[in-house]
Amino acid sequence: MATSERMARRREQRRSAILTAAREFAEAEGWQAVTSRRLADAIDYTQPVIYSHFESMDAVIDAVAVEGFGEIAAALAQARTSASRPEQALEALSRAYLGYATAHPAMYDAMFVRGTGLAFAEASTLPQLVAGFSEIRAVVQPFTDQPDTLAEVLWASLHGLTMLQRTRRVPGDGEDRLAVLLALITS
């Protein structure tokens, strides 16, 4: 029993090291820099070890994205629950979303820009993915009788602001656009 527990712990440590290295390479150089060879060198194992944990490099990126969904869900929950009024919660959550996307561009790309094998809005959707959407839904609930739809609109709007800002397709820092979006939801 102790041997199998030790092996399982080592396996989980290798998996974690692979994901950490992938994220570090991606944040420093972009996802194109994340290769099985580089990951193997970074964790001091061979490429077959990478593939003993993940069926493909896309699966590595999806696993990193799942970690990101957990992180953004926690940030959104903290922002939402720190506010005392619904309007404040909406603004705090929106700023937390935009802040996460800005602080973690490669992670955000893995979560929302790159193609993925992760299931969204299905029975098999992972809890980390559901948690973030649930926070968005909770924050818009006081303003609508259609919280799922408004949550999707808010999410799409925040994603659009993120991408337009990142690619410098719109001028400024986005404060005016965020103010307009929040006013539309709360009016």
KOLPA-771567 format. One line per 4 residues: their letters; for each residue x, y, z of N, C-alpha, C, CB. Coordinates in nm, 3 decimals. Last residue first. Glycine has a CB too. Layout:
// KOLPA-771567
a> X,Y,Z,X,Y,Z,X,Y,Z,X,Y,Z | ...;
This chain:
// KOLPA-771567
stil> -2.945,4.932,-1.552,-3.057,5.025,-1.576,-3.186,4.952,-1.603,-3.025,5.116,-1.694 | -2.738,4.752,-1.528,-2.805,4.794,-1.405,-2.925,4.885,-1.428,-2.707,4.864,-1.316 | -2.648,4.712,-1.790,-2.697,4.598,-1.712,-2.780,4.645,-1.593,-2.579,4.513,-1.663 | -2.567,4.965,-1.872,-2.670,4.893,-1.949,-2.729,4.779,-1.867,-2.611,4.837,-2.080;
allv> -2.366,5.017,-1.686,-2.488,5.098,-1.685,-2.600,5.029,-1.761,-2.462,5.237,-1.746 | -2.172,4.833,-1.769,-2.232,4.820,-1.637,-2.362,4.899,-1.627,-2.133,4.866,-1.529 | -2.111,4.942,-2.026,-2.162,4.805,-2.010,-2.232,4.788,-1.876,-2.047,4.703,-2.022 | -2.011,5.195,-1.956,-2.131,5.183,-2.039,-2.193,5.045,-2.023,-2.096,5.208,-2.187;
alrd> -1.784,5.119,-1.807,-1.889,5.198,-1.744,-2.020,5.188,-1.823,-1.846,5.346,-1.732 | -1.635,4.991,-2.006,-1.683,4.914,-1.892,-1.797,4.989,-1.823,-1.568,4.886,-1.791 | -1.580,5.211,-2.168,-1.660,5.100,-2.221,-1.716,5.014,-2.108,-1.575,5.013,-2.315 | -1.421,5.366,-2.001,-1.548,5.420,-2.050,-1.637,5.308,-2.102,-1.522,5.524,-2.159;
egdg> -1.200,5.194,-1.959,-1.284,5.236,-1.846,-1.420,5.287,-1.894,-1.213,5.344,-1.765 | -1.023,5.134,-2.161,-1.148,5.058,-2.153,-1.241,5.099,-2.042,-1.117,4.917,-2.139 | -0.801,5.286,-2.208,-0.789,5.175,-2.113,-0.917,5.096,-2.093,-0.743,5.228,-1.982 | -0.747,5.376,-2.558,-0.769,5.397,-2.416,-0.760,5.271,-2.333,-0.900,5.459,-2.394;
pvrr> -0.902,5.243,-2.860,-0.810,5.330,-2.785,-0.842,5.332,-2.636,-0.814,5.472,-2.840 | -0.907,4.913,-2.995,-0.979,5.029,-2.944,-0.882,5.113,-2.861,-1.103,4.985,-2.858 | -0.726,4.729,-3.063,-0.825,4.761,-3.166,-0.911,4.880,-3.125,-0.914,4.639,-3.194 | -0.522,4.610,-2.915,-0.520,4.755,-2.939,-0.612,4.794,-3.056,-0.377,4.802,-2.967;
trql> -0.545,4.360,-2.826,-0.497,4.376,-2.963,-0.495,4.522,-3.008,-0.582,4.294,-3.058 | -0.648,4.407,-2.570,-0.520,4.337,-2.588,-0.460,4.360,-2.725,-0.538,4.189,-2.564 | -0.896,4.528,-2.625,-0.791,4.601,-2.553,-0.654,4.538,-2.581,-0.819,4.601,-2.401 | -1.027,4.317,-2.752,-1.010,4.445,-2.821,-0.901,4.529,-2.755,-1.143,4.523,-2.823;
mtlg> -1.022,4.119,-2.553,-0.953,4.097,-2.679,-0.931,4.228,-2.755,-1.032,4.000,-2.765 | -1.172,4.241,-2.342,-1.037,4.186,-2.321,-0.961,4.178,-2.452,-1.045,4.048,-2.257 | -1.415,4.296,-2.467,-1.332,4.405,-2.417,-1.189,4.360,-2.399,-1.388,4.459,-2.284 | -1.494,4.026,-2.513,-1.472,4.118,-2.623,-1.387,4.237,-2.582,-1.605,4.167,-2.677;
hlsa> -1.520,3.936,-2.249,-1.423,3.873,-2.339,-1.392,3.966,-2.456,-1.477,3.738,-2.390 | -1.727,4.103,-2.166,-1.597,4.112,-2.099,-1.488,4.048,-2.185,-1.603,4.044,-1.961 | -1.926,4.010,-2.344,-1.883,4.151,-2.346,-1.747,4.167,-2.281,-1.986,4.240,-2.275 | -1.957,3.745,-2.268,-1.916,3.777,-2.405,-1.863,3.920,-2.414,-2.035,3.759,-2.502;
wlve> -2.042,3.786,-2.001,-1.920,3.711,-2.030,-1.868,3.746,-2.169,-1.945,3.559,-2.018 | -2.285,3.923,-2.050,-2.177,3.987,-1.974,-2.044,3.918,-2.003,-2.207,3.982,-1.823 | -2.422,3.723,-2.193,-2.396,3.852,-2.256,-2.283,3.925,-2.183,-2.524,3.940,-2.256 | -2.436,3.520,-2.000,-2.366,3.495,-2.126,-2.331,3.625,-2.196,-2.451,3.407,-2.218;
altd> -2.592,3.654,-1.811,-2.456,3.610,-1.776,-2.375,3.583,-1.901,-2.461,3.483,-1.687 | -2.829,3.682,-1.952,-2.752,3.802,-1.920,-2.610,3.765,-1.879,-2.821,3.882,-1.808 | -2.902,3.408,-1.964,-2.878,3.485,-2.086,-2.794,3.609,-2.057,-3.012,3.525,-2.151 | -2.928,3.346,-1.690,-2.837,3.269,-1.776,-2.800,3.349,-1.901,-2.900,3.135,-1.816;
pqdt> -3.124,3.529,-1.591,-2.984,3.536,-1.549,-2.887,3.457,-1.635,-2.973,3.489,-1.409 | -3.377,3.678,-1.656,-3.309,3.581,-1.743,-3.160,3.578,-1.709,-3.331,3.617,-1.894 | -3.464,3.881,-1.511,-3.539,3.757,-1.491,-3.486,3.648,-1.585,-3.690,3.781,-1.516 | -3.211,4.093,-1.359,-3.282,4.033,-1.472,-3.367,3.915,-1.428,-3.183,3.987,-1.579;
fpqv> -3.048,4.179,-1.155,-3.083,4.275,-1.258,-3.171,4.219,-1.369,-2.959,4.330,-1.317 | -2.961,3.983,-0.976,-3.048,4.091,-0.926,-3.102,4.185,-1.034,-2.972,4.172,-0.825 | -2.793,3.820,-1.151,-2.927,3.776,-1.108,-3.015,3.891,-1.055,-2.913,3.670,-1.000 | -2.532,3.885,-1.195,-2.633,3.951,-1.277,-2.775,3.920,-1.233,-2.616,3.912,-1.421;
vari> -2.391,3.730,-1.012,-2.377,3.874,-1.005,-2.481,3.948,-1.090,-2.237,3.913,-1.050 | -2.453,3.467,-1.082,-2.495,3.519,-0.952,-2.490,3.672,-0.947,-2.406,3.461,-0.841 | -2.325,3.445,-1.331,-2.470,3.434,-1.321,-2.520,3.495,-1.191,-2.514,3.287,-1.331 | -2.061,3.460,-1.252,-2.115,3.563,-1.341,-2.267,3.564,-1.333,-2.068,3.540,-1.487;
esfg> -2.051,3.227,-1.098,-2.024,3.357,-1.036,-2.079,3.470,-1.121,-1.872,3.376,-1.014 | -2.101,3.035,-1.292,-2.195,3.049,-1.181,-2.175,3.183,-1.109,-2.178,2.934,-1.081 | -1.872,3.052,-1.447,-1.999,3.097,-1.504,-2.102,3.119,-1.394,-2.052,2.995,-1.606 | -1.692,2.941,-1.259,-1.676,3.078,-1.308,-1.806,3.132,-1.366,-1.567,3.084,-1.413;
avlq> -1.797,2.678,-1.226,-1.785,2.771,-1.113,-1.773,2.915,-1.159,-1.665,2.735,-1.028 | -1.774,2.540,-1.464,-1.908,2.578,-1.418,-1.898,2.687,-1.310,-1.983,2.455,-1.363 | -1.503,2.490,-1.467,-1.561,2.573,-1.571,-1.698,2.625,-1.529,-1.572,2.493,-1.702 | -1.473,2.323,-1.248,-1.394,2.447,-1.253,-1.451,2.543,-1.357,-1.246,2.416,-1.285;
plts> -1.633,2.099,-1.312,-1.677,2.195,-1.210,-1.599,2.327,-1.212,-1.665,2.133,-1.075 | -1.667,2.036,-1.667,-1.594,2.024,-1.541,-1.638,2.131,-1.441,-1.443,2.035,-1.566 | -1.947,1.909,-1.836,-1.862,2.025,-1.810,-1.798,2.013,-1.672,-1.943,2.156,-1.821 | -2.126,1.712,-1.901,-1.989,1.670,-1.867,-1.894,1.788,-1.840,-1.933,1.585,-1.979;
aeaf> -2.354,1.844,-1.977,-2.358,1.768,-1.852,-2.218,1.729,-1.806,-2.444,1.643,-1.869 | -2.245,2.166,-2.100,-2.292,2.028,-2.119,-2.292,1.958,-1.983,-2.201,1.951,-2.222 | -2.104,2.407,-2.120,-2.251,2.406,-2.121,-2.308,2.268,-2.155,-2.303,2.508,-2.221 | -1.815,2.271,-2.273,-1.881,2.385,-2.211,-2.032,2.367,-2.223,-1.835,2.519,-2.277;
algt> -1.543,2.050,-2.257,-1.686,2.066,-2.282,-1.739,2.186,-2.205,-1.764,1.938,-2.242 | -1.225,2.074,-2.414,-1.308,2.085,-2.295,-1.453,2.109,-2.334,-1.257,2.198,-2.204 | -1.055,2.082,-2.620,-1.138,1.963,-2.612,-1.229,1.965,-2.491,-1.051,1.840,-2.608 | -1.013,2.392,-2.798,-1.002,2.306,-2.680,-1.092,2.184,-2.693,-1.037,2.385,-2.554;
grvf> -0.837,2.663,-2.951,-0.932,2.552,-2.958,-0.910,2.459,-2.839,-0.917,2.475,-3.092 | -0.772,2.966,-2.767,-0.729,2.846,-2.841,-0.844,2.746,-2.850,-0.606,2.780,-2.772 | -0.932,3.134,-2.599,-0.897,3.171,-2.736,-0.859,3.048,-2.819,-0.781,3.272,-2.736 | -0.983,3.059,-2.332,-1.089,3.118,-2.412,-1.056,3.145,-2.558,-1.129,3.243,-2.350;
mady> -0.768,2.923,-2.203,-0.905,2.908,-2.155,-1.009,2.947,-2.260,-0.925,2.990,-2.032 | -0.540,3.000,-2.335,-0.569,2.856,-2.322,-0.715,2.833,-2.285,-0.477,2.792,-2.216 | -0.562,3.278,-2.297,-0.568,3.220,-2.432,-0.602,3.072,-2.426,-0.435,3.241,-2.505 | -0.525,3.291,-2.022,-0.653,3.333,-2.078,-0.669,3.276,-2.220,-0.663,3.488,-2.081;
maph> -0.258,3.211,-2.012,-0.360,3.128,-1.948,-0.497,3.163,-2.007,-0.360,3.149,-1.793 | -0.144,3.428,-2.143,-0.132,3.294,-2.201,-0.235,3.199,-2.141,0.011,3.238,-2.179 | -0.217,3.648,-1.969,-0.261,3.640,-2.109,-0.250,3.501,-2.171,-0.181,3.735,-2.192 | -0.274,3.737,-1.687,-0.240,3.600,-1.730,-0.280,3.578,-1.876,-0.310,3.495,-1.640;
atay> -0.350,4.001,-1.648,-0.237,3.948,-1.572,-0.187,3.814,-1.623,-0.274,3.935,-1.426 | -0.576,4.025,-1.813,-0.458,4.108,-1.836,-0.334,4.050,-1.769,-0.483,4.250,-1.785 | -0.754,3.843,-1.699,-0.716,3.828,-1.841,-0.590,3.907,-1.872,-0.831,3.876,-1.933 | -0.779,3.953,-1.442,-0.722,3.819,-1.460,-0.672,3.802,-1.603,-0.826,3.709,-1.425;
glya> -0.902,4.199,-1.505,-0.771,4.195,-1.441,-0.703,4.060,-1.457,-0.783,4.229,-1.295 | -1.148,4.118,-1.605,-1.056,4.190,-1.692,-0.914,4.187,-1.636,-1.103,4.335,-1.710 | -1.247,3.996,-1.365,-1.235,3.922,-1.491,-1.132,3.988,-1.582,-1.373,3.914,-1.562 | -1.244,4.212,-1.189,-1.164,4.092,-1.158,-1.143,4.009,-1.285,-1.233,4.007,-1.049;
rsla> -1.427,4.382,-1.310,-1.287,4.424,-1.300,-1.196,4.304,-1.269,-1.272,4.532,-1.190 | -1.657,4.227,-1.273,-1.613,4.264,-1.409,-1.466,4.305,-1.408,-1.699,4.380,-1.464 | -1.672,4.215,-0.993,-1.652,4.092,-1.070,-1.601,4.125,-1.210,-1.784,4.012,-1.079 | -1.713,4.490,-0.937,-1.596,4.419,-0.883,-1.568,4.292,-0.962,-1.617,4.385,-0.735;
elaq> -1.959,4.539,-1.067,-1.837,4.609,-1.109,-1.712,4.535,-1.061,-1.837,4.752,-1.055 | -2.126,4.361,-0.925,-2.115,4.354,-1.071,-1.987,4.421,-1.119,-2.238,4.421,-1.139 | -2.097,4.460,-0.666,-2.055,4.323,-0.697,-2.035,4.306,-0.847,-2.159,4.222,-0.645 | -2.213,4.712,-0.690,-2.071,4.701,-0.656,-2.017,4.563,-0.690,-2.050,4.731,-0.506;
eprs> -2.475,4.635,-0.742,-2.402,4.714,-0.841,-2.252,4.707,-0.817,-2.450,4.861,-0.838 | -2.544,4.496,-0.499,-2.539,4.427,-0.629,-2.460,4.504,-0.736,-2.679,4.403,-0.679 | -2.326,4.574,-0.221,-2.445,4.600,-0.302,-2.432,4.531,-0.437,-2.466,4.752,-0.321 | -2.087,4.494,-0.108,-2.207,4.496,-0.023,-2.336,4.519,-0.101,-2.192,4.602,0.083;
astr> -1.830,4.269,-0.214,-1.912,4.388,-0.234,-2.039,4.379,-0.149,-1.949,4.405,-0.383 | -1.708,4.029,-0.193,-1.649,4.139,-0.117,-1.734,4.266,-0.124,-1.509,4.168,-0.167 | -1.825,3.851,-0.364,-1.864,3.845,-0.223,-1.804,3.957,-0.139,-1.823,3.712,-0.165 | -1.702,3.919,-0.609,-1.848,3.927,-0.592,-1.886,3.936,-0.446,-1.917,3.807,-0.656;
aqal> -1.430,3.865,-0.562,-1.475,3.999,-0.599,-1.624,4.016,-0.571,-1.446,4.025,-0.747 | -1.436,3.592,-0.505,-1.384,3.686,-0.405,-1.433,3.827,-0.436,-1.230,3.682,-0.401 | -1.536,3.495,-0.749,-1.610,3.474,-0.623,-1.566,3.573,-0.516,-1.592,3.330,-0.572 | -1.330,3.567,-0.922,-1.464,3.622,-0.942,-1.548,3.609,-0.815,-1.533,3.551,-1.059;
aaai> -1.119,3.412,-0.819,-1.107,3.558,-0.824,-1.244,3.624,-0.840,-1.015,3.600,-0.940 | -1.224,3.154,-0.858,-1.194,3.200,-0.722,-1.183,3.353,-0.718,-1.063,3.137,-0.672 | -1.238,3.153,-1.138,-1.361,3.136,-1.058,-1.339,3.185,-0.915,-1.404,2.987,-1.056 | -0.970,3.172,-1.204,-1.058,3.285,-1.235,-1.188,3.274,-1.157,-1.087,3.292,-1.386;
egfg> -0.879,2.919,-1.107,-0.824,3.045,-1.057,-0.919,3.162,-1.083,-0.689,3.073,-1.121 | -1.024,2.736,-1.258,-1.035,2.735,-1.112,-0.988,2.867,-1.052,-0.956,2.620,-1.054 | -0.932,2.806,-1.510,-1.074,2.823,-1.480,-1.098,2.821,-1.329,-1.157,2.713,-1.549 | -0.662,2.729,-1.482,-0.698,2.870,-1.498,-0.845,2.896,-1.468,-0.667,2.916,-1.638;
evav> -0.688,2.452,-1.475,-0.633,2.523,-1.359,-0.671,2.670,-1.364,-0.480,2.507,-1.353 | -0.783,2.422,-1.735,-0.869,2.385,-1.624,-0.820,2.451,-1.494,-0.874,2.231,-1.608 | -0.553,2.497,-1.879,-0.673,2.580,-1.885,-0.768,2.549,-1.769,-0.746,2.560,-2.018 | -0.389,2.278,-1.829,-0.349,2.410,-1.779,-0.471,2.501,-1.775,-0.236,2.472,-1.868;
adiv> -0.540,2.091,-1.971,-0.521,2.073,-1.826,-0.476,2.204,-1.761,-0.419,1.962,-1.798 | -0.511,2.191,-2.231,-0.644,2.185,-2.170,-0.633,2.170,-2.018,-0.725,2.067,-2.229 | -0.237,2.151,-2.263,-0.289,2.288,-2.262,-0.429,2.291,-2.201,-0.292,2.346,-2.406 | -0.233,1.872,-2.263,-0.155,1.947,-2.164,-0.213,2.087,-2.150,-0.004,1.953,-2.206;
adms> -0.389,1.820,-2.487,-0.438,1.777,-2.356,-0.361,1.846,-2.242,-0.426,1.623,-2.342 | -0.219,1.914,-2.684,-0.346,1.982,-2.663,-0.406,1.945,-2.527,-0.445,1.948,-2.775 | -0.025,1.722,-2.674,0.008,1.855,-2.623,-0.118,1.937,-2.603,0.105,1.927,-2.719 | -0.181,1.414,-2.556,-0.130,1.505,-2.660,-0.089,1.636,-2.595,-0.236,1.529,-2.771;
efhs> -0.238,1.263,-2.334,-0.242,1.197,-2.465,-0.186,1.283,-2.578,-0.384,1.158,-2.499 | -0.036,1.267,-2.046,-0.128,1.340,-2.134,-0.123,1.278,-2.272,-0.093,1.491,-2.140 | 0.132,1.087,-1.918,0.040,1.167,-1.837,-0.069,1.233,-1.922,0.116,1.275,-1.761 | 0.282,0.980,-2.110,0.222,0.885,-2.016,0.122,0.956,-1.924,0.331,0.815,-1.933;
yivp> 0.385,1.197,-2.238,0.271,1.130,-2.300,0.214,1.017,-2.216,0.311,1.076,-2.434 | 0.595,1.255,-2.065,0.491,1.355,-2.088,0.365,1.286,-2.140,0.540,1.463,-2.189 | 0.744,1.025,-2.099,0.684,1.050,-1.968,0.572,1.154,-1.981,0.791,1.099,-1.865 | 0.843,1.048,-2.360,0.738,0.950,-2.332,0.671,0.967,-2.195,0.796,0.811,-2.342;
qtyd> 1.044,1.250,-2.319,0.916,1.283,-2.381,0.809,1.177,-2.357,0.935,1.302,-2.530 | 1.194,1.210,-1.990,1.190,1.193,-2.134,1.051,1.230,-2.187,1.226,1.047,-2.173 | 1.282,1.464,-1.747,1.233,1.331,-1.784,1.236,1.323,-1.935,1.089,1.305,-1.728 | 1.316,1.724,-1.643,1.424,1.625,-1.636,1.373,1.481,-1.650,1.497,1.640,-1.504;
iada> 1.146,1.924,-1.689,1.117,1.841,-1.571,1.218,1.728,-1.553,0.976,1.784,-1.580 | 1.260,2.040,-1.916,1.234,2.122,-1.798,1.210,2.039,-1.673,1.114,2.211,-1.823 | 1.265,1.832,-2.103,1.391,1.889,-2.054,1.369,1.965,-1.924,1.453,1.981,-2.160 | 0.986,1.802,-2.137,1.067,1.690,-2.087,1.200,1.741,-2.031,1.093,1.587,-2.199;
lrrs> 0.924,2.052,-2.247,0.867,2.011,-2.119,0.949,1.899,-2.056,0.721,1.967,-2.137 | 1.067,2.041,-2.487,1.099,2.143,-2.387,1.044,2.106,-2.250,1.044,2.280,-2.431 | 0.933,1.821,-2.608,1.078,1.818,-2.585,1.118,1.919,-2.476,1.155,1.849,-2.717 | 0.672,1.910,-2.631,0.701,1.796,-2.544,0.849,1.788,-2.512,0.654,1.665,-2.609;
tvaq> 0.648,2.268,-2.611,0.664,2.143,-2.686,0.695,2.031,-2.589,0.775,2.156,-2.794 | 0.559,2.582,-2.621,0.534,2.466,-2.535,0.537,2.340,-2.621,0.397,2.479,-2.459 | 0.569,2.790,-2.793,0.695,2.750,-2.729,0.680,2.625,-2.642,0.749,2.864,-2.645 | 0.311,2.848,-2.859,0.392,2.781,-2.961,0.525,2.732,-2.904,0.417,2.875,-3.079;
wgea> 0.216,2.996,-2.645,0.188,2.852,-2.648,0.268,2.779,-2.754,0.041,2.828,-2.672 | 0.469,3.229,-2.523,0.350,3.191,-2.599,0.336,3.040,-2.609,0.356,3.252,-2.739 | 0.677,3.291,-2.350,0.704,3.288,-2.494,0.583,3.256,-2.582,0.809,3.189,-2.521 | 0.588,3.312,-2.082,0.711,3.380,-2.124,0.721,3.395,-2.275,0.832,3.306,-2.072;
eafe> 0.357,3.162,-2.070,0.352,3.301,-2.024,0.474,3.378,-2.071,0.342,3.306,-1.870 | 0.457,2.916,-2.168,0.352,2.989,-2.240,0.348,3.135,-2.198,0.216,2.923,-2.217 | 0.645,2.841,-1.973,0.687,2.863,-2.112,0.584,2.948,-2.187,0.706,2.727,-2.185 | 0.466,2.822,-1.752,0.579,2.915,-1.750,0.630,2.945,-1.891,0.694,2.858,-1.665;
raat> 0.292,2.617,-1.835,0.241,2.752,-1.808,0.353,2.855,-1.811,0.170,2.755,-1.671 | 0.470,2.403,-1.853,0.392,2.447,-1.970,0.343,2.590,-1.950,0.273,2.353,-1.995 | 0.557,2.383,-1.587,0.652,2.417,-1.693,0.579,2.469,-1.817,0.739,2.295,-1.730 | 0.314,2.308,-1.465,0.384,2.430,-1.424,0.481,2.476,-1.532,0.461,2.406,-1.292;
lias> 0.262,2.065,-1.593,0.170,2.178,-1.609,0.235,2.310,-1.570,0.045,2.156,-1.525 | 0.483,1.914,-1.507,0.457,1.933,-1.650,0.369,2.056,-1.671,0.391,1.807,-1.711 | 0.441,1.916,-1.231,0.562,1.979,-1.286,0.546,2.006,-1.435,0.686,1.890,-1.262 | 0.205,1.766,-1.216,0.206,1.906,-1.172,0.326,1.981,-1.228,0.207,1.913,-1.019;
rrqe> 0.307,1.519,-1.301,0.198,1.586,-1.375,0.195,1.734,-1.341,0.061,1.521,-1.341 | 0.490,1.468,-1.096,0.536,1.484,-1.234,0.431,1.557,-1.317,0.567,1.346,-1.298 | 0.311,1.450,-0.879,0.416,1.552,-0.878,0.471,1.576,-1.018,0.530,1.511,-0.782 | 0.163,1.226,-0.955,0.096,1.355,-0.944,0.197,1.469,-0.941,0.008,1.360,-0.819;
rrra> 0.367,1.035,-0.935,0.300,1.058,-1.063,0.231,1.195,-1.063,0.197,0.946,-1.092 | 0.422,1.047,-0.664,0.525,1.085,-0.761,0.463,1.115,-0.897,0.629,0.974,-0.775 | 0.176,0.950,-0.566,0.221,1.084,-0.528,0.327,1.134,-0.627,0.277,1.084,-0.384 | 0.179,0.693,-0.672,0.072,0.785,-0.710,0.112,0.929,-0.679,-0.060,0.748,-0.637;
mres> 0.400,0.590,-0.535,0.402,0.598,-0.682,0.295,0.697,-0.731,0.378,0.459,-0.745 | 0.304,0.602,-0.274,0.424,0.677,-0.310,0.431,0.696,-0.461,0.551,0.605,-0.258 | 0.094,0.421,-0.293,0.067,0.561,-0.257,0.184,0.650,-0.296,0.039,0.573,-0.106 | 0.234,0.188,-0.351,0.139,0.240,-0.451,0.103,0.386,-0.419,0.012,0.153,-0.455;
tam> 0.385,0.164,-0.110,0.453,0.178,-0.239,0.359,0.236,-0.344,0.507,0.043,-0.285 | 0.188,0.130,0.083,0.274,0.248,0.090,0.344,0.272,-0.043,0.377,0.232,0.202 | 0.082,-0.120,0.000,0.000,0.000,0.000,0.087,0.126,0.000,-0.094,0.000,0.121;
